[in-house]
Amino acid sequence: MNLGVNLVVSGVGTVRAEGFDFKTALGPRGYKYLPPASQFFLAAAKRALADAGPRSLEAVDPERRAAAVGTNSAAASLHDAMDRTVIETGAAELSPATAPYFSINLFGSRLATEHHLQGFNLTFTSPRVAGLEALQNGGRALAAGRAGRLLAGATEQALAEGEPGADTSEAGAVALVLEPAAAVAARGGRAYGTVAVRSFFLPPALAASEGGAERARALIEDALDALGHPAGAPAPDGPPPVTAVLDGSPVGRAVAAALGERAEHVPAGAGCLEPVALVAAALAGGAGPARVVVTAAAEGNAAVCLVTPAGRAGTQAAAQAATQSGTQAEREAATQSGTQAEREAAAQAETRAGTRAAARAERQPAARAEEGGG
C-alpha cells in the first residue's frame, strides 16, 4: 500500500497526557466518564480536524468518512480496575458508564458518533505497530474508494502500576487527517506531505538465530522497495535518514543490526504511540528530505513508514503534484469523492495525465525511428 501516490496528510493533532484537562480540550460536559485513551484521541482528532480546516471533513457525506485507530494499552488499566472490583466487591459494582469499554473496539466509538464517521471504524492492536497499521490499512481502504476522508493514528493510556512494561508506559494520542490530494488542491488547502507504510513479521526464533539480522535486512529492503524507495537506489540527498523505535528483544536487536549505524535509535515504549508521534513530528517539521521510521516488537511484528514532507509551504501545488502522479484507479477514486469543486479538480488532473500519456506515446515511435536511422 502506497499512501504517497494520491493521499496526503492535511491535518495533524497531538495530545500529551501531562497536564491534559478534558474539560479544556473537549468541553465541560459529556466526557467525564470516558476512559483517558478515548479522551486523548478525541482531543487529538479535534485538533487535527481544526488544522485541516472546516471544509475538509464536511466536504464529504457521513458515509464517506472513516477512522482507523491503533492502541496496545488503551484498555489495560481499565481492565485492571475491573478485575479488582470483581474480586473485591463483585461484578454488580462495575460502573455502567465504563463497563462497555472492556471491548477495545469501543474506544473509537465516540469519535465516530461525534464526527458522523459512517464509512468504517477500525481498531488495530498489534504490538508496537498498531498505529502504523492504522495508517497502512486505513489508507489502503481510502485509496480503494471505501471512504473520502480518514482520521487515523494512535492512542495509549498508562499501564497500571506493577503491570509488565509499566515503567515504559505511554499516554497520549496522535491523529492525522488523510484525504485525496485533489480535495486539498480544490480548496487551496495545505498538504503536510505523504506517508506510506509496509508491515511484516520477523519470527522471534529466526531473529535470535545467526541469520536473524540478515533476514531483518532483507525484509526492510523489501518494504522500502514496495514503498517506492529501493534501498540501493541513488537519491539526490543520499539515503533517507532512519529513526528506529526498538526494544532490547531478539527482534529489536536483529532489526537494529540490520539498520546499522545509519539509524537514530529511540527506546521503545510499552505501546504503539512513539512511532506515530515521530511520523507526525516529521510532517509538522515542514521542509526536509523523506525519512524512514522503523519499529518492531518482541513478538515479531514490524513496520516501515516512509514520510515525505511537502515542505514548509505545504501549498496547493504540493497537493496537485501528488494528484498528478496517481494511477488510473487512484484518480478515479479521488474523482468519486468530495464536493463538486473537488471532483472538477480531480477531473482536470485526469485530463492532464491523459495528455501526458498521449504525448509519451507519440514520442516513442519517433524515438524508435531515430534509433533505427529512418
N, C-alpha and C positions, 0 to 999 in steps of 0.2 A: 504494500500500500504506500503510495506516494502522495502525501498531502501537499507537497510543494508545487504540484502542477497547476491546479486551479483553485485551491483553497488557501485562504490567508487568515492570519490571526488579526482581528480588528479591535480586540479589547482584552485587557489584562487586569486581573484583580487579585490581590494577595491580602491575606489576613494572618496576623500572628496572635497566638494565644495570650502573650504577655500584654496586660493592660486592656484586653478586649472587653468591651461592655456591649452586650447585645442590645440594650435599650438605645444606646447611641448609634450603633451600627445598623439596626434593623427597625427599631421602633419600640415604644414603651409597652405595647400590649400584643399578646398573641404568641410570644416567643419564649416565655419563661420556662416552660416545661420541655422544650425541645432539647435533645442531647447536644452537648457542646459541638460535636463534629458537624451536626446539621446546621447549627447556628453559624459556624465558621464558613461553611460552603455557601450558605445563603448570602452571607455578607460579602464573600469574595465574588460571587456571581453578580450581586448588585453593583459592585464596583466595576467589574468587567463590562457589564452592560452599559453603565453610565459612561465608561471610557469609549466604548464602541459608538455611542450616540443613540438618541432615541429612535432614529429611523432604521436601526439595524434589525432588532427582533420584531418590531411591529410591522415591518415591511412584508412579512410572510404570515400566512394563516396559522392558527394553532397546530393544525395537522402537519405543518412543515417545520415545527420547532422540536428540538430534541436535546437530550442531555446524556453524558457519559461520565461517571464518577468512579475514581479509584480510591480504595482505602484498605488498610490492613488492620487498624485498631480502633475504628470509629465506635464499635460496639463493645470493645473489650472491658472497659471499666464499668459500663452499664451491666454487662453480663455478670461481672464480679459482684456488683451490688445486689443484683437479683438473686444470685446464689446465696449470698449472706442472708438476705431477707427470708428466703425459703427455708434455710437451715435454722435460723434463729427464731423466726416468728410464724412462718408458714406462708404459703402462696397467696392466701387471701389478703395479705398485707402489701402485695405488689401494687405499685401505683398504676392506675388505669391510664394515666397520661403518658407514662414511659414504657409500660409493658409491651406495646406493639413493636417497639424498636428492638426486640430480641432478634428480629429479622433485619439483616444487614441491608436488604434491598429498600427498606423504608427510609433510609437516611436521605435519599434524594426525592422522596415523595412530596415534601412541602415545596421544594424547588419547582417541581412540575406543576403543582397546583397554583402557585403564585404567578408563574410566568406562562401558564397555559401551554406547557410543553407536551403536546399530544402525539408527536411523531414516534418517539421511543424514549425510554429512560433506562439506561443500562448501568449496572454496578459491577465493578471488577475488583477482585480481591487477591490476585496472585501476589505472592511475597515480593515486596520491593518494586516490582514493575507495574503494579496495578494502575498507577496514574498514567504512565506512558502507554499502557494498553488501552486506557480510556481514550487517549488521543488517537491511537492507531485504529482501533475498531470503530469508534465514533466517526472518525474522519473517513474511513472506508465506506461506511453507510451513507455519509453525506455525499461523497463523490459518486456513489451509485444512484443517487437521486431519491433516497428514502427520506430526506429532510432538506430544508434550505438554510437552517441555522443550527449551530451546535454550541452548547455550553459544555465544556469538558475540563477535567482537572483532577485534583486530589484533595482529600480532607482527612485529618487524623486527630485523635484525641489521646492525651497522655495515658499510658498504661497505669493500672493500679499498682501501688507500692508492693513490692515482693514478686510481681509477675516477671517472667523471663523477658529481658530486654527493657525493663522499666527504667534502667539507668540511661538508656539512649532514646527515650520516648520522643516522639514528635507530636506537635499540636499546632494546628492552624490549617489553612487551606489556600489553594491556588486555583483560580478559574480563568479559562481562556474562552473567548468568543471566536468561533471559526465560521467562515461563510465564503461563498464563491467570490472570487476576485472581481467578477463583473458587477456584483452587487455593491461592493465597496467603491468601485470606479464610478458607478452610476450616480451615487450620492456625493461624490467628491470626498469620500472618507479616507481615513488613514489606515494603511496596511503596515503592521509591525513587521511582517515577514511571514515565513512559512516554517512549518515543522513537518518532519517525516519520520516515522518510527518503524522499526523492524524488531520483532521479538523472536527469541529462540530458546532452546533448552539445552543445558550442558549437564549431563548426569553427574552428580557429586562423585561417584566412584570413578568415572572417567577423568574428572577434573583432578582427582587426587593421584592419578596414575602418572607414569613417566611422560606420557604424551599429552597430558592434560592441557598444558599451555599452548601446544601446537594446535590442538583441536579448538581451543578457545580462539586462537588467532584466525583459524580458517572460518569459524562461524562469524566472527566480527567482520572479516573481509567480505564474506558473502552478504552480510547485512548492508554494509556500505555500498557494495556493488548494486544491490537491489534498490537502494535509495538514490542511485544515480551518481554516486561519488566513489568510484573504484579506488581501492587503497593505493595502487601504484600509478594512478593517472597523474599526469603533470597538472599543476594548478598555478595560477599567476602568483599567488601569495604563499605557495608551498602547501603542505598538508594542513588540514584544518586543525586547530587546537582541540584537544580532547580533555574532558573532565570526567573522571571515573568515580562513581559513588559505590564503594565496595566495603565489605567487611573482611574479617580475617579467616573466613571459612576456606576449605579447599577450592570451592568455586571462585570465591573472591580472589584468592591468591593466583589461580590459573589465569583469570582474566587480567589481573594486574601484570603478570609476567608477559602475557600476550601483547599488552599495550606498550610495555617497556617504559623508557624514560620520557617518551613524548607526552605522557598523560599527567595532568594535575590530579592528585588524589584527594578526595573528600571523604572522611569517615561516614559510613552509612548509619542512619538512624534505625529505629525499630520498625518504621513504616515505609510508605512509598512517597512521602511528600518531598523530600530533598531533590530527587531528580527533576520533578516537575517545577520546583522552585528555581532550579538552575536554568531550565528552559525559559521560564518567564523572565528571569533576570537578563538572559542573553537577548531576548526580543526587546525588552524595555530599554536595554542599553543603547539601542539605535545602531549607529554606524559600526562597522566591523565585519570581518570575514565570517563565513559559515563556521560553525563549531559543532562538535560532537559531544553528546552526553551519553555515557555508557554506565549501566548499572547491572548488578547481578545479586542474587540471593543465595544463601547457603543451600536452599532446596533445589537449585539448578535453574531457576527462571532468570532470564537475562534479556536486556533490550538495548538497542542502539537508537539514539534520536539525533537526526541531523537538523540543526537550527540555522536558518538563513535569514538574518535580519534584513529589513528593507532599507535600512539607512535612517538617518535622523529625520529626513523629510517625511518618509512614510507616506508619500503622496499618492494621488490618483494614478500617476504614471506607473508607480510600482505595481499597483493592483492590475492595471491594464496589461503590463508586461507579463504578469503571471497568467492572465487570462489568455493571452495570445499564444502561449506556449502549450496550451492544453490539447489533449487528444480530442477526437471527434466525439466520443461518448461523454467526455467531461464537459465539453462546450454545450452539448445538448442538455446535460443535467443542469448546468447553470442557466440555460435558456428557460427551462421549465419552472424555475423558482423565482420568487421575488415579485416586485412591482412591475408595472408596465415599463417604467424607465429602465429598470434593471434588465428586463428581457430585451429591450431595444439595444442596450449596451452589449449584451451577450451576442445578439444577432449581428451587430456590427463587427464584433471580434471574429465571429464565424465567417463573415464575408471577407474580412482581411486575411484570415487564414486560408480561405479558398483561393483568393487571388495569389497569395504567395505560392501555394501548391501548384497552381496553373503555371506560374512563371518558372518555377523549377522544372516542371515537365517540358516546357518549351525550350529551356536552356539545354536540357540533357541531349536531345538529338543533335543539336548544333555542336555541342562539345564532342560527341562521339564522331561527328563528321570531321571535325578539326583534327582529332587524334588519328583518324584514318587517312587524312590528307585529301579529302574531297567532299 
